[in-house]
Amino acid sequence: MVYSYEEYEEYIHEDYKELIEEKMSRGEAIARTFNEYDMLAKKSETDKALFCTIISEISLSHEKIPYTFKNYMEQSLVELDFKVIKQENSLTSEQYIDLINRKDYVLQELKKKPLDYYPRVCWYYDELVEEVQKFINNYKLENENTDSIVTTVLQRFERDCKNTKSEKFIVYTTLAENLYNQGLTGVEGIEDIKHVLQSFSIKDVSDEQLTKDEQEKLANRIKIVLSNLK
């Protein structure tokens, strides 16, 4: 076994959290973590079991799970041979039993998770709204002068705005709502924000990662904030 039972737990979670801190979506962070440890999972059945179980546990904390990823993880977990794991003798009796229980639990819970059929890794609706809001709140705490708030927020989420139209409109909408609510409607860049939101059409995001309810919610938010900013 490449790492010990405890080390696998520590290292995978640590690497995943570091990617989150690099301002990646949870989906991209888990995908990169998966790729980083995938080869190690081929070293032994015990390595594979720990890798698949821990990655699946992290995925359960996500809003949705890509259907291809879910299918792969379910198949990998089902195919685990615990007789071989016992023969490899890399785990204590307590760890062996614990791993079986953890594997059974994630298999059960994976079946309950909403699925994502969009092929591109991206932020989900509520996840991105929360991230933009958190960034704006931190910006306001750290800066008395808010003149550069638009530029700063758009620079932070520039990569995401280029990824999908849905992400771009979520970022711009959440920023516009904050500008209005904080009485910052005269800051530099507000007209550019309005111009982008005025170009919104629900057709632009209909074939991306948002559900129909989320598309309608976003459209309604844009309509309201544009009305407020007149």
Contacts in CASP RR format, 6 or more apart in sequence:
PFRMAT RR
TARGET T0000
AUTHOR 0000-0000-0000
METHOD contacts of the structure
MODEL  1
MVYSYEEYEEYIHEDYKELIEEKMSRGEAIARTFNEYDMLAKKSETDKAL
FCTIISEISLSHEKIPYTFKNYMEQSLVELDFKVIKQENSLTSEQYIDLI
NRKDYVLQELKKKPLDYYPRVCWYYDELVEEVQKFINNYKLENENTDSIV
TTVLQRFERDCKNTKSEKFIVYTTLAENLYNQGLTGVEGIEDIKHVLQSF
SIKDVSDEQLTKDEQEKLANRIKIVLSNLK
1 43 0 8 1.000
1 44 0 8 1.000
1 46 0 8 1.000
1 47 0 8 1.000
1 50 0 8 1.000
1 88 0 8 1.000
1 90 0 8 1.000
2 40 0 8 1.000
2 43 0 8 1.000
2 44 0 8 1.000
2 47 0 8 1.000
3 11 0 8 1.000
3 40 0 8 1.000
3 47 0 8 1.000
3 50 0 8 1.000
5 50 0 8 1.000
5 91 0 8 1.000
5 92 0 8 1.000
5 95 0 8 1.000
5 99 0 8 1.000
8 47 0 8 1.000
8 50 0 8 1.000
8 51 0 8 1.000
8 54 0 8 1.000
9 50 0 8 1.000
9 54 0 8 1.000
12 33 0 8 1.000
12 37 0 8 1.000
12 51 0 8 1.000
12 54 0 8 1.000
12 55 0 8 1.000
12 58 0 8 1.000
13 54 0 8 1.000
13 58 0 8 1.000
15 33 0 8 1.000
15 36 0 8 1.000
15 37 0 8 1.000
16 29 0 8 1.000
16 30 0 8 1.000
16 33 0 8 1.000
16 58 0 8 1.000
19 28 0 8 1.000
19 29 0 8 1.000
19 32 0 8 1.000
19 33 0 8 1.000
20 26 0 8 1.000
20 29 0 8 1.000
23 156 0 8 1.000
24 32 0 8 1.000
25 121 0 8 1.000
25 122 0 8 1.000
25 123 0 8 1.000
25 124 0 8 1.000
25 127 0 8 1.000
25 128 0 8 1.000
25 160 0 8 1.000
26 61 0 8 1.000
26 62 0 8 1.000
26 63 0 8 1.000
26 127 0 8 1.000
27 62 0 8 1.000
27 66 0 8 1.000
27 121 0 8 1.000
27 122 0 8 1.000
28 121 0 8 1.000
28 122 0 8 1.000
30 55 0 8 1.000
30 58 0 8 1.000
30 59 0 8 1.000
30 62 0 8 1.000
31 69 0 8 1.000
31 121 0 8 1.000
33 55 0 8 1.000
33 58 0 8 1.000
34 55 0 8 1.000
34 69 0 8 1.000
37 51 0 8 1.000
37 55 0 8 1.000
38 51 0 8 1.000
40 47 0 8 1.000
40 51 0 8 1.000
41 47 0 8 1.000
41 48 0 8 1.000
41 51 0 8 1.000
41 52 0 8 1.000
42 48 0 8 1.000
44 88 0 8 1.000
44 90 0 8 1.000
45 80 0 8 1.000
45 81 0 8 1.000
45 84 0 8 1.000
45 85 0 8 1.000
45 88 0 8 1.000
46 85 0 8 1.000
46 88 0 8 1.000
46 90 0 8 1.000
46 91 0 8 1.000
48 76 0 8 1.000
48 80 0 8 1.000
49 80 0 8 1.000
49 82 0 8 1.000
49 85 0 8 1.000
49 99 0 8 1.000
49 103 0 8 1.000
50 99 0 8 1.000
52 73 0 8 1.000
52 76 0 8 1.000
52 77 0 8 1.000
52 80 0 8 1.000
52 103 0 8 1.000
53 77 0 8 1.000
53 99 0 8 1.000
53 102 0 8 1.000
53 103 0 8 1.000
53 106 0 8 1.000
55 73 0 8 1.000
56 73 0 8 1.000
56 77 0 8 1.000
56 106 0 8 1.000
56 107 0 8 1.000
56 110 0 8 1.000
57 102 0 8 1.000
57 106 0 8 1.000
59 65 0 8 1.000
59 69 0 8 1.000
59 70 0 8 1.000
59 73 0 8 1.000
59 110 0 8 1.000
59 113 0 8 1.000
60 106 0 8 1.000
60 109 0 8 1.000
60 110 0 8 1.000
60 113 0 8 1.000
62 113 0 8 1.000
62 124 0 8 1.000
63 114 0 8 1.000
63 124 0 8 1.000
63 126 0 8 1.000
63 127 0 8 1.000
64 113 0 8 1.000
64 114 0 8 1.000
64 115 0 8 1.000
64 116 0 8 1.000
64 124 0 8 1.000
65 110 0 8 1.000
65 113 0 8 1.000
65 114 0 8 1.000
65 115 0 8 1.000
65 116 0 8 1.000
66 115 0 8 1.000
66 116 0 8 1.000
66 117 0 8 1.000
66 118 0 8 1.000
66 121 0 8 1.000
67 115 0 8 1.000
67 116 0 8 1.000
67 117 0 8 1.000
70 110 0 8 1.000
70 113 0 8 1.000
70 115 0 8 1.000
73 110 0 8 1.000
74 107 0 8 1.000
74 110 0 8 1.000
74 111 0 8 1.000
77 103 0 8 1.000
77 106 0 8 1.000
77 107 0 8 1.000
78 107 0 8 1.000
80 103 0 8 1.000
82 96 0 8 1.000
82 100 0 8 1.000
85 91 0 8 1.000
85 96 0 8 1.000
85 99 0 8 1.000
86 96 0 8 1.000
91 99 0 8 1.000
116 124 0 8 1.000
116 209 0 8 1.000
118 208 0 8 1.000
118 209 0 8 1.000
120 163 0 8 1.000
120 164 0 8 1.000
120 209 0 8 1.000
122 160 0 8 1.000
122 163 0 8 1.000
122 164 0 8 1.000
122 166 0 8 1.000
122 167 0 8 1.000
122 208 0 8 1.000
122 209 0 8 1.000
123 131 0 8 1.000
123 160 0 8 1.000
123 167 0 8 1.000
123 170 0 8 1.000
124 209 0 8 1.000
125 166 0 8 1.000
125 170 0 8 1.000
125 209 0 8 1.000
125 210 0 8 1.000
125 211 0 8 1.000
125 214 0 8 1.000
125 217 0 8 1.000
125 218 0 8 1.000
128 160 0 8 1.000
128 167 0 8 1.000
128 170 0 8 1.000
128 171 0 8 1.000
128 174 0 8 1.000
129 170 0 8 1.000
129 174 0 8 1.000
132 153 0 8 1.000
132 157 0 8 1.000
132 170 0 8 1.000
132 171 0 8 1.000
132 174 0 8 1.000
132 175 0 8 1.000
133 174 0 8 1.000
133 178 0 8 1.000
135 153 0 8 1.000
135 156 0 8 1.000
135 157 0 8 1.000
136 149 0 8 1.000
136 153 0 8 1.000
136 174 0 8 1.000
136 175 0 8 1.000
136 178 0 8 1.000
139 146 0 8 1.000
139 149 0 8 1.000
139 152 0 8 1.000
139 153 0 8 1.000
140 146 0 8 1.000
140 149 0 8 1.000
140 182 0 8 1.000
143 149 0 8 1.000
146 182 0 8 1.000
146 184 0 8 1.000
146 187 0 8 1.000
147 187 0 8 1.000
147 188 0 8 1.000
148 188 0 8 1.000
149 179 0 8 1.000
149 184 0 8 1.000
149 187 0 8 1.000
150 175 0 8 1.000
150 179 0 8 1.000
150 187 0 8 1.000
150 188 0 8 1.000
150 189 0 8 1.000
150 190 0 8 1.000
150 192 0 8 1.000
150 193 0 8 1.000
151 188 0 8 1.000
151 189 0 8 1.000
153 171 0 8 1.000
153 175 0 8 1.000
154 161 0 8 1.000
154 171 0 8 1.000
154 175 0 8 1.000
157 167 0 8 1.000
157 171 0 8 1.000
160 167 0 8 1.000
160 168 0 8 1.000
160 171 0 8 1.000
161 167 0 8 1.000
161 168 0 8 1.000
161 171 0 8 1.000
161 172 0 8 1.000
162 168 0 8 1.000
164 205 0 8 1.000
164 208 0 8 1.000
164 209 0 8 1.000
165 204 0 8 1.000
165 205 0 8 1.000
165 208 0 8 1.000
166 205 0 8 1.000
166 208 0 8 1.000
166 209 0 8 1.000
166 210 0 8 1.000
166 218 0 8 1.000
168 196 0 8 1.000
169 196 0 8 1.000
169 197 0 8 1.000
169 200 0 8 1.000
169 204 0 8 1.000
169 205 0 8 1.000
169 218 0 8 1.000
169 222 0 8 1.000
170 218 0 8 1.000
172 193 0 8 1.000
172 196 0 8 1.000
172 197 0 8 1.000
173 197 0 8 1.000
173 218 0 8 1.000
173 221 0 8 1.000
173 222 0 8 1.000
173 225 0 8 1.000
175 193 0 8 1.000
176 190 0 8 1.000
176 193 0 8 1.000
176 194 0 8 1.000
176 197 0 8 1.000
176 225 0 8 1.000
176 226 0 8 1.000
176 229 0 8 1.000
177 221 0 8 1.000
177 225 0 8 1.000
178 184 0 8 1.000
179 185 0 8 1.000
179 187 0 8 1.000
179 190 0 8 1.000
179 193 0 8 1.000
179 229 0 8 1.000
180 225 0 8 1.000
180 228 0 8 1.000
180 229 0 8 1.000
184 190 0 8 1.000
185 229 0 8 1.000
190 229 0 8 1.000
194 226 0 8 1.000
194 229 0 8 1.000
197 222 0 8 1.000
197 225 0 8 1.000
197 226 0 8 1.000
198 226 0 8 1.000
200 219 0 8 1.000
200 222 0 8 1.000
202 215 0 8 1.000
202 216 0 8 1.000
202 219 0 8 1.000
205 215 0 8 1.000
205 218 0 8 1.000
206 215 0 8 1.000
210 218 0 8 1.000
END
